[in-house]
């Protein structure tokens, strides 16, 4: 089964391309520790591809 959405780490790598692997893991863990948060929709547009729904 294909995942419906990108993983948190994939999204973080996309929006923070210069972040180290350690930073991505830290940010991902911080987001996993959140008990209640508002959903976020983030779309990126690549002129060579169709818009990509990340979250």
Steps between C-alpha positions, in 0.01 A plus 500: 500500500635842403503756784247779456735769631873551532664417831590777741870450424437523124310825545771644725768406244298676231442824689843499671731362229818625669420353843720219625363151550539554875292820484229331291481217755482753786221701334313184409516378861377838625199477269429141608495613864219750437176370648252734333570718201309648213539318169704680237483471124816586312521494122816560303501580132771374270465651152619170348245289689152525639449662841587261780288460811734445793287518812 
